[in-house]
Amino acid sequence: MADLFTTLITSPVAKKVGVPQPTRLRRHTPGDPLVEGPVLVAGGGRFEKSLTSRLEEAGVTVVATVDDTTERLGAIVMDLSAALDPGELAQLRSIGAPAVKRLAKNARVVVVGTDPATLSDVGEVATQRALEGFSRSLGKELRFGATANLVLAQGDATDGVHSAVEFFLSGRSAYVDGQVVRVDETTGTTDETLRPLAGKVAVVTGAARGIGAEIAAVLARDGATVVAVDMPAAGEALAKVANDVRGTALQLDVTAADAGSRIVEHATQRHGRIDIVVHNAGITRDRLFVNLDEAKWDSVIDVNLGSILRMNEAILGQGGLGEGGRIVCLSSIAGIAGNRGQTNYGASKAGLIGLVTALAPQVRDRGITVNAVAPGFIETEMTARVPFATREMGRRINSLQQGGLPRDVAEAIAWLSQPGAAAVTGQVLRVCGQSWLGA
Ligand code: NAD
């Protein structure tokens, strides 16, 4: 959604006079190569060999050193999961520094480590924790759309590491930068690369417009049958989204006491099952705290948090979400960093992080994952209404120096919904271009 300022600074004249241009990010299109250019895989970690074979099977050219290719690198994967002491971190520099100089536009750096929470030796914990500071700092140095992210394995998390590394290498993670994803030992693979959600039924709330409409489109593109849910007042727009994705529409206020059971009833009667629920419906009622009336407080807490707790009861109950199900909640960086004028919204979105971390272990034995995605500045109708200076600041204060698109949020949700992402649960994945806020 380009406004006048964006149109001006990206105009041919502005380009000619040297106004710095944000890099056009590489975004996922089914059938595209996973990554453009050879991938350097090194570091001697526990997953290096299996990652190399997996990437080669996916048609990627894997090299062991920068000297093995004359092309610019599409990505660097440094597996330091076996590093035990700080001396071994020198590999980050010896492998990484010459390779970073050879990165192509929109390249990826992915570091793989062992989750420090699973270690007890102080030196090992310190060494593995160092990887986080490294990758987040490198993310802030990379240019031209390149990103750096960290995957932390809990135990022998081979499938989880593969899935997370592939996500970070792909165009699906275009606006995910400076993030850490933890993966556990749960096994899970995605056989169908073009339609990884084939046969799944997904419910998306707040689907009539904005990020929700895009989530519906991306989940459908990836093979899911979508139930698009939104307020009765959004009926026309909702019907259009449902038609476009060849799914069904359910007019429903998510704060209704029976919202969860109506979702279960609709999805099971019309489509036979529910596999994925995306709690996207959300509202803002911004005011400085001292001016916030009861209605603005209550409505934001109830739409953004209370309703989700209630709906989950029915969705996780008899006849609801099946084995291997997925729940994804839309949090926000306002729930992590806080935001002036958004005490109600920040509280609701932080509450969702609590929900995700507490619920995930409770449903783990049913193979159900519960995660949150926390968008940063995303170009939507909501952010187009933000005053000019604040909006422009929101766009720029991140490592990629631009706002994200609804599609970037949708791609992260689509990945978390895949069978292959079974090892990722209880996580909060920021889709924020490595925003400086709450980083
Ligand atoms: P939006 O306002 O464009 O769309 C929200 C949708 O939710 C609307 O279609 C609305 O009708 C629906 N909705 C609201 N209350 C509802 C209710 N009670 N029952 C059913 N549907 C309801 O918002 P968006 O920008 O697309 O944001 C989507 C989600 O992402 C929200 O949860 C928002 O908090 C979160 N988010 C957005 C941004 C951003 O930059 N746009 C950043 C962080 C988080």
Residues whose N, C-alpha, C, O or C-beta is under 5 A from the ligand:
A	BS01	NAD	G206 A207 A208 R209 G210 I211 G212 V229 D230 M231 A234 L252 D253 V254 T255 N280 A281 G282 V303 L330 S331 S332 P375 G376 F377 I378 T380 M382 T383
